[in-house]
Amino acid sequence: MVKVVFFKSGETYYGFRETGHAGFDEAGRDIVCAALSAMTMLIINTVETVWGSDVDFKMSDETADLQVVVRSALPEYEDNSPRQYAISGLLYSYYLQLNDMLEEYYEYLDVDCIDCDVDSVPSEI
């Protein structure tokens, strides 16, 4: 099962951590893992390329667990309000999409959300 934990501060989403493997099908045929990988890369590429903001992206070589933190989703790190709202909205959209996926893939996916300060998110994967 893949566990995805989203990080938010108040109502602002600023990152997530993905751990585990879906186990829906064999490697290379697992549509749950493929969907998560595609959406994760869409978020990273959109934030970096479209919005020109930094993404703190870490991935374990052994497990492929990953963590994404985007400080510019938070108003205290981003002076450009439209950019800050767009980035936070993109992360929130990912949260909503994964919750929709739970309806069909609840045996392979778990989604949670924690309210925590960006400086208290563990740095190790």
Secondary structure, DSSP 4 states (H G I P E B T S, - for coil): -EEEEEEEETTEEEEEEEES---SSSTT--HHHHHHHHHHHHHHHIIIIIS----EEEE-TTT--EEEE-GGGSTTT-S-HHHHHHHHHHHHHHHHHHHHHHHHHTTTEEEEEEE--GGGS----
